[in-house]
Amino acid sequence: MRIDVLSLFPNMFTPMRESIIGKTIERGLVDFKVTDFRDYTDNKHNKVDDEIYGGGQGMLLMPQPIFDAMDAIESEAGSRGRVILMDPAGKTFNQEMAEELAKEDHLTFIAGHYEGYDERIRDLVTDEISLGDFVLTGGELGAMVVIDATVRLLDEALGDQMSAVDDSFSTGLLEYPQYTRPADFRGMKVPDVLMSGHHANIAKWKKKEALRRTYLRRPDLLENYDFTKEERQLLNEVKDEEANK
């Protein structure tokens, strides 16, 4: 996968070369490039923003530097790829979107600053993505979040690819509780079933506890969840147990 980012602050993306994402870059799974689109300005002052026609607060990013930077990416890579604009007005990012983006060969992110974008920049864009109902000073942090959530889903990105399959939201439920050694830490014990070696009972426990955690923390996720008969029964058990606590 190739990932391009257009940003005025390329050094902000240095942490992306650490941890799992960094390993995917080192192993050639991801070709990661950050372009400072200020380098593509055609004015002597290297301006990338200007006042808003018709009046308004702040400054807008001008189309010319971003269009020219995008042309350069297309010339080098052979395409612009799927172009993502980080914008508070975009579609709220979730795990399903990460899974969709992970199937692409080329992603290009536009991370803006200032008051916003000249509307014509949206002509370059295939997707507008937001992290939620709040505003950041720029799109860099949002782009990093989307890139991280996407790249970790690539084949061979994680040591055990089932780690991604079991993630919260990948199954439609929050992830069940997990434990490691010691079995008894300060009186807090690992559930006996997890050390029983009985695979069917362990699988049932994991499913039930995933349902419990989702029911208690994100009941909205259950509204459109496609329950099996066993899951419906387990959820009813969870409700009874929680009601009797």
LINBEL-V321943 format. One record per residue. N is the residue number from 1. RES is the residue in one small letter. SS is DSSP state (H for helix, E for strand, L for the rest). OMEGA is omega in whole degrees, 0 to 359 (999 if undefined). NEAR is the number of other C-alpha atoms within 10 Angstrom. Layout:
<<N	RES	SS	OMEGA	NEAR> <N	RES	SS	OMEGA	NEAR>>
//
This chain:
<<1	m	L	172	17> <2	r	E	177	17> <3	i	E	174	19> <4	d	E	175	21> <5	v	E	172	26> <6	l	E	185	25> <7	s	E	173	24> <8	l	L	184	20> <9	f	L	184	17> <10	p	H	181	15> <11	n	H	178	10> <12	m	H	184	13> <13	f	H	178	17> <14	t	H	179	10> <15	p	H	180	11> <16	m	H	181	17> <17	r	H	178	14> <18	e	L	172	11> <19	s	H	186	9> <20	i	H	181	16> <21	i	H	179	22> <22	g	H	180	18> <23	k	H	178	16> <24	t	H	178	23> <25	i	H	180	19> <26	e	H	184	12> <27	r	L	176	11> <28	g	L	177	12> <29	l	L	182	18> <30	v	L	172	20> <31	d	E	190	14> <32	f	E	182	19> <33	k	E	176	14> <34	v	E	181	19> <35	t	E	173	20> <36	d	E	186	16> <37	f	H	171	23> <38	r	H	179	18> <39	d	H	184	15> <40	y	H	177	19> <41	t	L	180	19> <42	d	L	177	13> <43	n	L	188	9> <44	k	L	180	6> <45	h	L	181	7> <46	n	L	178	13> <47	k	L	176	15> <48	v	L	182	22> <49	d	E	180	21> <50	d	E	181	13> <51	e	L	185	14> <52	i	L	174	15> <53	y	L	180	8> <54	g	L	178	5> <55	g	L	180	7> <56	g	L	182	10> <57	q	L	173	8> <58	g	L	183	12> <59	m	L	178	17> <60	l	E	172	21> <61	l	E	181	22> <62	m	L	182	21> <63	p	H	190	18> <64	q	H	182	18> <65	p	H	182	22> <66	i	H	177	25> <67	f	H	181	18> <68	d	H	177	16> <69	a	H	179	19> <70	m	H	177	24> <71	d	H	181	15> <72	a	H	177	16> <73	i	H	181	20> <74	e	H	180	13> <75	s	H	182	11> <76	e	H	188	10> <77	a	H	182	13> <78	g	L	176	10> <79	s	L	174	15> <80	r	L	185	20> <81	g	L	176	20> <82	r	E	189	18> <83	v	E	186	20> <84	i	E	176	22> <85	l	E	176	27> <86	m	E	187	24> <87	d	E	179	25> <88	p	E	181	19> <89	a	E	183	15> <90	g	E	178	16> <91	k	E	183	15> <92	t	E	184	14> <93	f	L	176	17> <94	n	L	184	16> <95	q	H	179	17> <96	e	H	178	14> <97	m	H	178	15> <98	a	H	180	19> <99	e	H	178	17> <100	e	H	181	11> <101	l	H	181	20> <102	a	L	179	20> <103	k	L	184	14> <104	e	L	176	15> <105	d	L	186	12> <106	h	E	176	19> <107	l	E	175	20> <108	t	E	181	24> <109	f	E	172	29> <110	i	E	181	26> <111	a	L	186	21> <112	g	L	176	22> <113	h	L	179	20> <114	y	L	187	14> <115	e	L	181	17> <116	g	E	185	16> <117	y	E	164	18> <118	d	L	187	17> <119	e	H	183	11> <120	r	H	177	12> <121	i	H	181	16> <122	r	H	177	15> <123	d	H	179	8> <124	l	H	198	17> <125	v	L	173	17> <126	t	L	182	12> <127	d	E	172	15> <128	e	E	187	19> <129	i	E	176	22> <130	s	E	174	21> <131	l	L	181	22> <132	g	L	185	15> <133	d	L	175	9> <134	f	L	185	8> <135	v	L	175	12> <136	l	L	180	12> <137	t	L	179	10> <138	g	L	184	19> <139	g	L	185	24> <140	e	H	182	23> <141	l	H	178	16> <142	g	H	179	22> <143	a	H	180	26> <144	m	H	179	18> <145	v	H	181	13> <146	v	H	179	22> <147	i	H	180	20> <148	d	H	181	15> <149	a	H	182	21> <150	t	H	186	21> <151	v	H	182	24> <152	r	L	180	20> <153	l	L	180	21> <154	l	L	176	20> <155	d	L	177	15> <156	e	L	179	12> <157	a	L	178	20> <158	l	L	179	17> <159	g	L	177	10> <160	d	L	186	10> <161	q	L	177	14> <162	m	H	176	10> <163	s	H	179	11> <164	a	H	181	19> <165	v	H	183	12> <166	d	L	182	15> <167	d	L	170	15> <168	s	L	178	15> <169	f	L	180	16> <170	s	L	179	16> <171	t	L	185	15> <172	g	L	180	19> <173	l	L	171	23> <174	l	L	183	21> <175	e	L	178	20> <176	y	L	177	18> <177	p	L	179	10> <178	q	L	185	9> <179	y	L	172	10> <180	t	L	181	7> <181	r	L	2	8> <182	p	L	181	10> <183	a	L	178	14> <184	d	E	180	11> <185	f	E	180	9> <186	r	L	178	7> <187	g	L	178	7> <188	m	E	190	9> <189	k	E	174	12> <190	v	L	178	16> <191	p	L	183	13> <192	d	H	185	10> <193	v	H	182	15> <194	l	H	179	16> <195	m	H	185	11> <196	s	L	184	10> <197	g	L	180	10> <198	h	L	190	10> <199	h	H	180	12> <200	a	H	179	9> <201	n	H	178	13> <202	i	H	179	16> <203	a	H	179	13> <204	k	H	179	15> <205	w	H	180	18> <206	k	H	180	18> <207	k	H	181	18> <208	k	H	182	22> <209	e	H	173	20> <210	a	H	176	20> <211	l	H	180	27> <212	r	H	182	25> <213	r	H	179	17> <214	t	H	179	22> <215	y	H	183	19> <216	l	H	188	12> <217	r	H	182	11> <218	r	L	181	14> <219	p	H	178	13> <220	d	H	180	11> <221	l	H	182	14> <222	l	H	185	14> <223	e	L	181	8> <224	n	L	181	8> <225	y	L	181	11> <226	d	L	185	10> <227	f	L	164	11> <228	t	L	179	9> <229	k	H	180	8> <230	e	H	181	12> <231	e	H	178	15> <232	r	H	179	14> <233	q	H	179	13> <234	l	H	179	19> <235	l	H	177	20> <236	n	H	177	15> <237	e	H	179	14> <238	v	H	181	19> <239	k	H	179	15> <240	d	H	181	11> <241	e	H	181	11> <242	e	H	179	12> <243	a	H	184	8> <244	n	L	179	7> <245	k	L	999	5>>
//
